[in-house]
Amino acid sequence: MFMNDFAFKRQQKAERFRELAEKHESISTGRHLAAREQLEMIPPGQPILVGHHSEKRHRAHLKRLDQHFAKAKEHHDKAEYFRRRANAVESNRVIFSDDPDATEKLVDKIERLKKRQGVMKRANQLIRKADREGLADLGFSDDAIDKLSQADWCGRIGFADYGVAPPFVKNCTLRREITTGIGLISGSTGLTLDKSSI
């Protein structure tokens, strides 16, 4: 499968984060093992003998142990951070303007939002008619139908107006982004694109 530069850069970024996570995890493991080895040198429950010639070394030894454990924790946290960043890069569904497939993705998103809005409007019509079978045909479960049939704190049933309207508003915003993007693309390449299909 052909991968454009945008997808390749995202993949490289995720791989870099994974490598950093592995690096910090190995450092964390090394620090933890070093601390465990040093911990075995002191018998369990051995108190610091105040005034004894070993007091200074014992305190220094405990301080080194604390430092090893603190660094192990710090590097473990960094490894978790870079793992989360790698997962975020891989699972990010945001449409970036420098993505060559941005226009197709925006058009696809508009279609999904239109479909969702249509389902919400149709569900509201069926709820007003008390048509449970029609709602089940739309794909709503019995629990979802019961929940939609109950009035909210304002006495509204079904999807509230503010829940149905945002997809339309989002559609308008996305259409504007596509038109602007197409204008930029056609202006830079000299191509003329048909905006009526959008």
C-alpha positions as CSV (number, residue, x, y, z in Angstrom):
1,M,0.0,0.0,0.0
2,F,1.3,3.4,-1.0
3,M,1.9,5.7,2.0
4,N,2.1,9.5,1.4
5,D,4.6,11.7,3.2
6,F,2.1,12.8,5.8
7,A,1.2,9.3,6.9
8,F,4.9,8.4,6.8
9,K,5.8,11.3,9.1
10,R,3.1,10.2,11.5
11,Q,4.3,6.7,11.5
12,Q,7.9,7.9,12.1
13,K,6.8,10.0,15.0
14,A,4.9,7.1,16.6
15,E,8.0,4.9,16.2
16,R,10.2,7.5,17.7
17,F,7.9,7.8,20.7
18,R,7.9,4.0,21.1
19,E,11.7,3.9,21.0
20,L,11.9,6.6,23.7
21,A,9.4,4.6,25.8
22,E,11.6,1.5,25.5
23,K,14.7,3.4,26.3
24,H,13.2,4.9,29.5
25,E,11.7,1.6,30.5
26,S,15.1,-0.1,30.2
27,I,16.7,2.7,32.3
28,S,14.0,2.4,34.8
29,T,14.4,-1.4,35.1
30,G,18.2,-1.0,35.4
31,R,17.8,1.5,38.2
32,H,15.3,-0.6,40.0
33,L,17.5,-3.7,39.8
34,A,20.5,-1.7,41.0
35,A,18.5,-0.5,44.0
36,R,17.3,-4.0,44.8
37,E,20.9,-5.3,44.7
38,Q,22.1,-2.6,47.1
39,L,19.1,-3.2,49.3
40,E,20.2,-6.8,49.7
41,M,23.5,-5.6,51.2
42,I,21.7,-4.3,54.3
43,P,20.0,-6.9,56.5
44,P,16.2,-6.4,56.7
45,G,15.3,-4.1,59.6
46,Q,18.9,-3.0,60.3
47,P,18.7,0.3,62.1
48,I,21.2,3.1,61.6
49,L,23.7,2.7,64.5
50,V,24.0,6.3,65.7
51,G,27.5,7.2,66.9
52,H,29.0,4.0,65.3
53,H,31.7,4.3,62.6
54,S,29.3,2.8,60.1
55,E,26.6,5.5,60.5
56,K,27.9,7.7,57.8
57,R,28.2,4.9,55.2
58,H,24.8,3.5,56.2
59,R,23.1,6.9,55.7
60,A,24.9,7.4,52.3
61,H,23.8,3.9,51.3
62,L,20.2,4.6,52.1
63,K,20.4,7.9,50.2
64,R,21.7,6.1,47.1
65,L,18.9,3.6,47.4
66,D,16.3,6.5,47.5
67,Q,18.0,8.1,44.5
68,H,17.9,4.8,42.5
69,F,14.2,4.2,43.3
70,A,13.3,7.9,42.5
71,K,15.1,7.7,39.2
72,A,13.5,4.3,38.4
73,K,10.1,5.9,39.1
74,E,10.9,9.0,37.0
75,H,12.0,7.0,34.0
76,H,9.0,4.6,34.3
77,D,6.7,7.7,34.2
78,K,8.6,9.0,31.2
79,A,8.2,5.6,29.4
80,E,4.4,5.7,30.2
81,Y,4.2,9.3,28.8
82,F,5.9,8.3,25.5
83,R,3.7,5.3,25.2
84,R,0.6,7.5,25.6
85,R,2.0,9.9,23.0
86,A,2.7,7.1,20.5
87,N,-0.9,5.7,21.0
88,A,-2.3,9.3,20.6
89,V,-0.4,9.8,17.3
90,E,-1.5,6.4,16.0
91,S,-5.2,6.8,17.0
92,N,-5.5,10.5,16.2
93,R,-8.5,11.0,13.8
94,V,-8.1,14.8,13.5
95,I,-7.9,16.0,9.9
96,F,-4.8,18.1,9.4
97,S,-4.6,20.7,6.7
98,D,-1.2,19.4,5.4
99,D,-2.7,15.9,4.9
100,P,-3.1,15.4,1.1
101,D,-6.3,13.4,1.7
102,A,-7.8,16.1,3.9
103,T,-10.5,17.1,1.3
104,E,-11.7,13.4,1.0
105,K,-11.7,13.0,4.8
106,L,-13.6,16.2,5.3
107,V,-16.2,15.2,2.7
108,D,-16.5,11.8,4.4
109,K,-16.9,13.5,7.8
110,I,-19.7,15.7,6.4
111,E,-21.5,12.6,5.1
112,R,-21.2,10.8,8.4
113,L,-22.6,13.9,10.2
114,K,-25.5,14.3,7.8
115,K,-26.3,10.6,8.3
116,R,-26.2,11.0,12.1
117,Q,-28.3,14.1,12.0
118,G,-30.9,12.3,9.8
119,V,-31.0,9.4,12.2
120,M,-31.5,11.8,15.2
121,K,-34.3,13.7,13.3
122,R,-36.0,10.4,12.3
123,A,-35.7,9.1,15.9
124,N,-37.4,12.2,17.2
125,Q,-40.3,11.8,14.8
126,L,-40.7,8.1,15.8
127,I,-40.5,9.0,19.5
128,R,-43.3,11.6,19.1
129,K,-45.4,8.8,17.4
130,A,-44.4,6.3,20.1
131,D,-43.2,3.9,17.4
132,R,-40.8,1.6,19.3
133,E,-40.6,-0.8,16.3
134,G,-39.4,2.0,14.0
135,L,-36.8,3.0,16.5
136,A,-35.6,-0.6,16.8
137,D,-35.4,-0.7,13.0
138,L,-33.1,2.3,13.2
139,G,-30.8,0.3,15.4
140,F,-31.6,1.5,18.8
141,S,-31.6,-1.0,21.7
142,D,-34.5,-1.3,24.1
143,D,-32.5,0.5,26.8
144,A,-31.7,3.4,24.4
145,I,-35.4,3.6,23.4
146,D,-36.5,3.7,27.0
147,K,-34.0,6.4,27.8
148,L,-35.0,8.5,24.8
149,S,-38.7,8.1,25.7
150,Q,-38.1,9.6,29.2
151,A,-38.4,13.3,29.6
152,D,-35.4,15.2,30.7
153,W,-35.4,18.0,33.3
154,C,-37.0,20.4,30.8
155,G,-39.7,17.9,29.8
156,R,-38.1,17.2,26.4
157,I,-38.2,13.6,25.0
158,G,-35.9,12.2,22.4
159,F,-32.8,14.1,21.2
160,A,-32.8,17.7,22.3
161,D,-32.6,20.5,19.7
162,Y,-29.1,21.4,20.9
163,G,-28.1,17.8,20.2
164,V,-29.5,17.7,16.7
165,A,-28.4,21.2,15.6
166,P,-24.6,20.9,16.1
167,P,-24.0,18.4,13.3
168,F,-25.6,20.9,10.9
169,V,-23.4,23.7,12.3
170,K,-20.4,21.5,12.0
171,N,-21.4,20.6,8.4
172,C,-21.3,24.4,7.6
173,T,-17.9,24.8,9.2
174,L,-16.5,21.7,7.4
175,R,-17.9,22.9,4.1
176,R,-16.2,26.2,4.6
177,E,-12.9,24.4,5.3
178,I,-13.2,22.3,2.2
179,T,-14.1,25.3,0.0
180,T,-11.1,27.2,1.4
181,G,-8.9,24.1,1.0
182,I,-10.0,23.5,-2.5
183,G,-9.5,27.2,-3.3
184,L,-5.9,26.9,-2.0
185,I,-5.3,23.6,-3.8
186,S,-6.8,24.8,-7.1
187,G,-5.0,28.1,-6.8
188,S,-1.6,26.5,-6.2
189,T,-1.9,23.8,-8.9
190,G,-3.9,25.7,-11.5
191,L,-6.6,23.1,-11.4
192,T,-10.3,23.9,-11.4
193,L,-12.4,21.6,-9.1
194,D,-16.1,21.2,-9.1
195,K,-17.4,22.6,-5.7
196,S,-21.0,21.7,-6.4
197,S,-20.3,18.1,-5.4
198,I,-19.4,19.2,-1.9
